[in-house]
């Protein structure tokens, strides 16, 4: 699994539906995690990624040093599935998606990641699987890291 994790002042995700646009999730200060799943990922991958996101020390302490995690500070995480993180751009101009797991494989792993974050009392908001989404964020720092497990 792979996540692009951004420290945010706020973030939200809207879902495009037949009836218009619906707000699916939003958070205040915390992390936005765009999460992709590949073919060899399993429950242990989701567990490891949840642990890494929860304990990632990219939030400032009282001295302005990145020494705290969302778990330490009681902040939130917005998880948005993002199959395009496994896009292969090594040839041509159009990315290939063969490294991305099929939705029926990826969705349960994203759900497990969310459950694991909630199990350690992190407030989690989410996008909606298999929909077109619009993500808005105010990056804090900016701080953006890529986490592979």
C-alpha positions in Angstrom: 0.0 0.0 0.0 1.1 3.5 -0.6 -0.1 6.8 0.9 0.6 10.4 0.1 0.1 12.0 3.5 -0.3 15.8 3.8 -0.5 17.7 7.0 -3.5 20.0 6.7 -5.3 22.8 8.6 -8.5 21.5 7.1 -9.5 19.1 4.3 -12.7 17.8 2.7 -13.9 15.4 0.1 -17.1 15.8 -2.0 -18.6 13.0 -4.0 -20.2 13.6 -7.4 -23.6 11.9 -7.6 -26.5 11.8 -10.1 -28.2 14.4 -7.8 -25.2 16.7 -7.7 -22.4 17.1 -5.2 -22.4 15.6 -1.6 -19.9 16.2 1.2 -18.5 12.8 2.1 -16.0 13.8 4.7 -14.2 16.7 6.3 -11.7 17.3 9.0 -10.0 20.2 10.7 -6.3 20.1 11.7 -4.8 16.7 11.0 -3.7 14.6 8.0 -5.1 13.9 4.5 -4.1 10.4 3.4 -4.5 9.6 -0.3 -4.2 5.8 -0.3 -3.5 3.3 -3.1 -3.6 -0.5 -3.0 -1.6 -2.8 -5.2 -1.9 -6.6 -5.9 0.3 -8.0 -3.2 -1.3 -6.0 -0.4 -3.2 -7.7 2.4 -4.6 -7.2 5.9 -1.1 -6.8 7.3 -0.3 -4.1 4.8 -3.4 -2.2 5.9 -2.4 -2.6 9.6 1.2 -1.4 9.0 0.0 1.6 7.0 -2.5 2.5 9.7 0.2 2.3 12.3 2.6 4.4 10.2 -0.1 7.1 9.6 -1.2 7.2 13.2 2.4 7.5 14.6 4.0 9.6 11.8 5.7 12.4 13.6 5.1 15.3 11.2 3.1 17.6 13.5 4.8 20.4 15.4 5.5 20.2 19.2 5.6 23.2 21.4 9.0 24.2 20.0 7.8 24.1 16.4 9.7 20.8 15.8 8.0 17.9 13.9 8.0 15.6 16.9 4.3 14.8 17.3 1.8 12.6 15.6 -2.0 12.9 15.1 -2.3 10.2 17.7 -0.3 12.3 20.2 -2.3 15.4 19.5 -5.8 14.0 19.1 -6.1 15.2 15.5 -8.1 13.7 12.6 -7.3 11.9 9.4 -9.2 12.1 6.1 -8.7 8.9 4.1 -9.4 9.0 0.4 -8.8 6.0 -1.9 -6.6 6.8 -4.8 -5.9 4.0 -7.3 -3.9 6.4 -9.5 -1.0 6.3 -7.0 0.0 3.1 -8.7 -0.1 4.6 -12.2 2.8 3.6 -14.3 4.2 6.6 -16.2 7.4 4.9 -17.5 6.2 4.7 -21.1 4.3 7.0 -23.3 2.0 9.8 -22.2 -0.9 7.8 -20.8 -0.4 6.1 -17.4 -1.0 2.4 -17.1 -3.1 1.2 -14.2 -2.2 -2.5 -14.1 -0.3 -2.1 -10.8 -3.4 -0.9 -9.0 -5.6 -3.5 -7.3 -9.1 -4.0 -8.5 -11.8 -2.3 -6.5 -13.1 -5.5 -5.0 -9.6 -6.1 -3.6 -8.7 -2.5 -2.6 -12.0 -1.5 -0.9 -11.8 -4.0 2.0 -8.2 -3.0 2.7 -9.0 0.7 2.7 -11.9 -0.1 5.1 -9.5 -2.1 7.3 -7.1 0.9 7.4 -9.9 3.2 8.5 -11.0 0.7 11.2 -7.5 0.4 12.5 -7.1 4.2 12.8 -10.5 4.4 14.6 -9.5 1.6 16.9 -6.8 3.8 18.4 -9.3 6.7 18.8 -8.3 8.7 15.8 -11.3 10.5 14.3 -11.5 9.4 10.6 -13.5 10.9 7.7 -13.5 9.2 4.3 -14.3 9.6 0.7 -16.6 7.1 -1.0 -15.2 4.2 -3.0 -15.9 3.8 -6.7 -17.1 7.4 -7.1 -15.7 10.6 -8.6 -14.4 12.8 -5.8 -13.2 16.3 -5.4 -10.7 16.9 -2.6 -10.0 20.3 -1.1 -7.3 21.0 1.4 -5.2 23.7 3.1 -1.7 22.1 3.4 0.0 23.1 6.6 3.7 23.8 6.2 3.5 22.5 3.5 4.3 19.1 4.7 3.8 16.2 2.3 5.3 12.7 2.6 5.0 9.4 0.7 4.6 6.3 2.9 5.0 2.8 1.3 4.5 -0.4 3.3 
